[in-house]
């Protein structure tokens, strides 16, 4: 089910036609924010927004398929699914064939059919064969669990916390990020999954199994990637109004690049250099921003909302609802409830000048 939530509209069989045959209305974009749709989609598959959705969200990114696996854990799960599917297909074909044979061979005839007590050999056979099939699948399931769901044997490398509606990631070395997790290629990482509010479910289909994030009950999974790349995931447990826009990005990179990224994430936010950025930094501390968001080096330690220390390096805003561009950031600051209705980002009633200054400041946070 979740794979459908993170697939592109093309892979869902939806095609956007042009010309007179078009049935989908293209939303007019506001000139002030030319890269942002005039009205954000109610869900990832709001048909009226398909033409603009691809350019303003994660829907234009590669499809996260559970069959395009890039880790031993995900490969084991996909292999078990395919084996089970083959076994079920064979059983279904045999049963359908026997039903058809019996319907023809023993169709109604004149007179009363002979009454017998049954066929002991046949009954034993059709009891033992299902038992053997179930036992075989049980063994294969146990083997798969040994690969994909091993018990934790050390402190977690990453702690991922689900919030309504975004993901927080804290590394063992002290780095903090949101909605975008970097990992080194080829390293098996222990990830502890927690929740700060309601039940969520962390799932990156190409790299690991699903795991529920239950408040007060941390769980652990193993995750790794066998190749560099960007892998998409999402919350797989309905958690409220913006469940569909609770996406996550996993960036797998070579160890040296990951080490450089992690070192940089531990550094404080860059000081503003322009007048506009300085005014934005002042607005950040005098407006409601400081009550929820933290920026390293600013003395702010709030953890209610995503850490913004290196916001400009991230690829998306609002857990995937927008790309991280200056125009989209301005639109998010100006009208967060219009972009992501029901989110906990309040409308601070910012003026155009304040929005511009905050964007200038946030753009310096590399």
N, C-alpha and C positions, 0 to 999 in steps of 0.2 A: 504493500500500500504506500509506504513512504517513498519508494522509488518514483512512483507517479508524481508525488509532491515536488520532487526535485528534478524532474525531467523537463526538457525544453518543450515548447509547444509543438515543434516539428515532430518530436518523438512520440507525442500523444496522438498523432494522426490529425492534428489541427493545422490547416494551411491558411495563410493569409493571402487572399486574392486581391488583385488590383483591378481597376477599371469598373465597368458597369456591373460586373458579376460580384463585386465586393459586397459582403454582408456585414463587415465589421467596420464600425466607425472609428476613424483615427482621431484621437483626442487632440485638441489644439493646445499647444504648449504656451505658457505665459512667456512674453518676451523678456521679462526681467530675469527669468531662469530658463534659458533656452534648452537646456539638456534635461529638463524635468517634465514629466507628464503633467497636464493640467489637473488631472485627478488621479490619485494613486489607486491601484487595483484593490478591490475588496478581498481578493485572494490571489494566489499565484496564477490562476487560470480564469481570471475575469476576461471574457472574450473581447469586450470593448477596448481593453487596454493592451491586447497582444502586440500591435505594431510598435508601441512605445515601451512596453515592458522589457523587451530584449535589450534595449540600449540603456536602461536605467536600473537594472537589478542583476542578480546572479543567474537569471534564467538564460542568459546568453552564454553561459559557461558550459564546459563539457558535462555530459550526463553522468550522474553517479550511478553506475550499474553494479549490482551485486554479483554479476557474472564476469565483470572485467576486474578481476581481483589482483591486488598488488601487495599481498602479505600472506605468510603461511596460515595465519588464523582465518582470513577471509577465503583463501583457497580451500581449506579443509571444509568450511561450511558449504561453499558452492559445490564441492565434489559430493558431499553427503546429500545435498538436495537433488543433484542430477541422478545419483544412484537410486535414491528413493523414488524419484519420478519414473525411472525406467522400470523398477520393480512394480510400481502401481500400474503402469501402462500394460505390462505383461499380464498381471492379475486381472485387470479390467478386460483385456482382450480374450483371455481364457474363459472368464465368466460369461462374457457376451456370446462367445462361440458355443459354449455348452447350453446356454439358454436357447439360442437359435436352433441347435441340434435337437434338443428335447421338444421344442415347439413343433418341429417338423416330424421327427421320428415317432413321437407319442401323441400325435394329434388325435382328436376325438374319433372314435369308431363306434359302430353299433354294438350294443350289448354292454354288460357290466364288466369293467376291467377286473382282472384277477387281483386278489388282496394278498399281500405278503408282509412279513414282519420287517423287512428292510434288507440291507446289504451291509453286513458287518465290515467286510474288507474295504468297501467304498467309503463307509463312514469313518473308519480309522484313517484312511488315506486323506480325506478332506479335512480331518482334524490335525493331523501331523504336519501337513504341508504349510498351513497358516502359522502353526507354532514355530516351524523352522524359519519362515520368513520374518516373523516378528523377532525371534531370537537373533537372527542375522542383522536386522536393522538396529537392534539394541546394542549389539557389539560395535557396529560401525558408529553409532551415536556416541558411545562411550569413548571410542578412539578419537572422534572429532572433538569432543569436549576436552580431552587431554591435550589437544593442540590449541584450541581456541579459548579455553576457559580454565587455564591453569591457576592454581592458588597463588596469591601474592607471596613473595619470598623476601621482599625488602621494602624500604620506604618508597612511596610513589615518586616517580620522576616528574610528573605533572599532576596537579589537582585541578579538575574541571568542575566548575559550579554552574548549574543551570539557574537562571533568573527569568522572570517574566519580562521581556522575551529576548534574552541574549545569553551568551556564554562567556564566562570568565575563566581564564587559564592562569595558574600560578605555578612557576617552575621551581624545582628544588634549589636552583641557584639564586632565586630571588626575582627573576624577571616576571612581569605581569603584563598580560595582554587580554584582548577581548575579541571574540568571534573569529579570530584568525590564529591558529596554532602552528608553529613551526616545529618540525622534527628532523633529526638527522637520518639520512637514508641508511637502511640496513641495521639499525639499532632497535632492539626489542625494548619498548618502553612500558613501564607500569603506570597506568593512568587511574587515579582515584576519582570517581564521579560522585558529586554531591548535588544537593538542591538547596536553594535558599528560601524557597516558598512552597511551591506545589510539586507534584510528581511530573518530572520530565523524562525523556528517554534520549540518551546520546547514541547516535548511530552515524557512522561513516562507512557505508556499505563496502567500499573497495578495500578497507583496511582492517576492520574489526567487527565483532558482533554487536548487537544491540545490548544496551545496559540501562536499566531504569535508574533515574536519579531521584531518590526518595528522601524527603526531609528527615534529618536525624539518623539516617541509615546509609552511610557511605558504602559504595561498591567499587570493585576494581576490575579493570580489563587490561589485556595486553594489546599493544598496537605498534605496528611498524610498517614501513614501506620499503619495497624492494627496488624502487626506481624513483628518481626525482620527478616531481610534478605537483599539481594542485588537485586535491581531492575534496569533493563536496559532501557535506553531511547535513543533518537537520535533527530537530526534535521529532521523535516518533511516537510520542504520547500526547494526546490532546491536553493542552495546558492553559487554555483561555483564548481570548479574542484574537491574538496575534500569533497563535501556534504556527500557522503556515509561514510566517516570516521570522522563524527562529532558526536561521541557517548557521552553518559553521564551515570554515575553510581550513583545510589542513595543507600546509606547504611543506613538502619533503625536499630537502636539499642536502648536498654533500656536507660531511662533517665540518670542514673548515668554514663554509658559508654559514652553517648553523651556529658554530661557535662565535663567529663575528656578530651575527644577528643577536644572539643571547647577551653578549657583552654590551652591545649597544642598548638593548632593552633595559639593562640595569642602570644606565646613565640617566641623570636628571633631564627634564625637558629643556629644550634650547631656549635661551633668553630672547625675548623679542628685540628686533634690530630696527624696525621702522616705527614711525610715529603711530601709524594705524595699528600695528601689532601691539605696541605699548598700551594704547587705549583699550584694545581687546583684552589684554592681560588684566587691566584694571577692571574692566566690565566683568570678567570672569570671577573676580574675587568680590565684587560688590553686588552682583546679581545672584539669582538662585543657583547658578551653576556650581558654585563652591560647596553647596550643601550636599551634593550627590557625587560629583566627579572629583577624582584625584589627578594631580599632575606632579610627577616626581621633581623634587627640588623646590616646590612652591610652598611646602609646609602643610599642604592639604592632604588629609589621609582618609577622606570619605571613601566608602566602599559600596554605596547604594547603587551606583551606576557605573558604566565602563570607565576604566582608567584611561586617561587621555594623554599620557606622557608622550607617546609616539603615535598619536592619532594619524598624522599625515602619511605614515608608512603603510597604513592598512588599505585594503582594496575596496572595502564596502563600508556603508553606514547603516545603522539600524538593524544589524544582524542580517544584512543581505538585501534590504528593501531598496537601497540606492547604492550606486557606485560612489566612491570617495573622490568626488571632484569639487572644485570650489563652488560651482553653481548649485550642485545638489546639496552640499553642506549648507549653503545659504538658505535653500528652500527648507531643509530640515530644521534649522534654527528658527526660521520665521514661522513655520506652521507644522510643528511635529505631529499634531493630532490629525492634520489633513493628510500627512504622509503615512503615518502608522496609527490609525485610530485605536484608542484604548491603551496605547503604550503609557508608561509612567513618566515620560518626558513631558513636563508641563509647558504650556505656552507662556513664555516670559514676557510677552507683549513688547518685544524688542523693536526699536525703530530701525529704519533702513540703514542709518549710519552705524548703529550698534551691531547690526548683523554683519555689515562689511568689516568692522573692526575685529569682531570675534573670528570671522573667517580668516582675516589676515594673521591673527595670532595663532589659530589652530593650524594654519598652513606652514607655520615655522616649526611645528612639533614633529620633527623627523626622528 
